[in-house]
Amino acid sequence: MTGEVAVLGAGMHPWGKWGRGFVEYGVAAARAALADAGVDWRDVGSIVGADTVRGGYPGHVAGATFAKALGWQGARVASVYAACASGAQAIHAARTQILAGMADVVLVVGADAAPKGFFRPAGGDRPDDPDWLRFRVLGATNPAYFGLYARRRMAVHGDTLDDFAQVKVKNAAAGALNENARYRKAVTADEVAASAVVADPLRLLDICATSDGAAALVLSSMRFARRHGAADPVRIRAVSTVTPTYPTTVLDLPDIATDSAAVVRPADGTFRASIARAAYEEAGIGPEDISLAEVYDLSTALELQWYEDLGLCGEGEGAKLLRDGVTAPGGRVPVNTSGGLASFGEAVPAQAIAQVCEVTWQLRGAAGARQVEGARVGVTANQGLFGHGSAVVAVR
């Protein structure tokens, strides 16, 4: 496939609350990825940094920040911001440069030092910002949205509190095996049920935390990979960064209204379903080909929704897929073998890159106790505010 690029290296800085700056975390992840690839920093032709935003300043323009911290060596540089999809956008930018012949080797880095507590908009009045309006006009914090979404699944599809709890149980068990995870402790459904209510019906253990952490990838052309001695590397075959299609008739964070469908017929399927569909079409595969998936589990209920959006089951069947063990270790399509955000928490610009790190290790057969036997195709799914799609298909 002419659209493929090689994943030569993957590296992370463990997630947690370390009390240091994001640059330190990103440099550690970058050096780990370079060492994993066996590539010298001076051989990198471009660096793409995934930004975060703090107080209106995007992550110190992350690409140049990491290039300086690693040591100026003349590489091209780019910085991208797409909220939680920033990492996938950075991968997309790197892949595009490689396929365009602008660089043979590109380093992708995302890192964050997240504030304590749930995310909220920076100060100031921004009436044209739907995220600001959601918080300031409706008082709808992220957990409030997660709770409403969970309640809708219960009403429409019959999901139960125990279904949500079992997602956490599954992901915590995987996270306990992951040295990079922040939370490395298995939990029971009873412990989830006993945790404090944050936004009915979701408990504290149903919702992911905010974290410090970093992830990095070394991508290259297939020609460079072969010359470098990597005869059969993990390859990125598709990156989806689609936007919604008018009219949108399903409420989606952070929007607080839908479009009228009186004149224009809505697209088949939802925005999130279109993210995966675009990736599958570019990769020439379908959901039946997937060996494992890493999805954006901001809450336990949202993980169930991703099962459906990825086409792993029909609408409303996500909880049944979970109950049948399909998404558990040893199941037909294990989901969030890394432990997911349930075990890591959000380090916004790093998380989509971290998903690809996990898929890379799985496809290499190097995931240790988390290993999915015979893994050949992995998909990641993520979503950034304001209509940023995010999905990556990797193959071996």
DAHU-V973180 format. One record per helix or strand. SS is the DSSP state (H for helix, E for strand). FROM is the first residue (numbers start at 1). TO is the last residue. If there is no record, write none. Layout:
SS	FROM	TO
SS	FROM	TO
This chain:
E	5	16
H	22	37
H	41	43
E	46	50
E	53	54
E	57	58
H	62	70
E	76	80
H	83	99
E	105	113
H	130	136
H	142	157
H	161	175
H	189	194
E	197	199
E	202	203
H	204	206
E	207	207
E	210	210
E	212	220
H	222	227
E	234	240
H	271	283
H	287	289
E	292	294
E	299	299
H	300	309
H	318	323
E	334	335
H	340	344
E	346	346
H	348	364
H	368	370
E	377	384
E	388	395
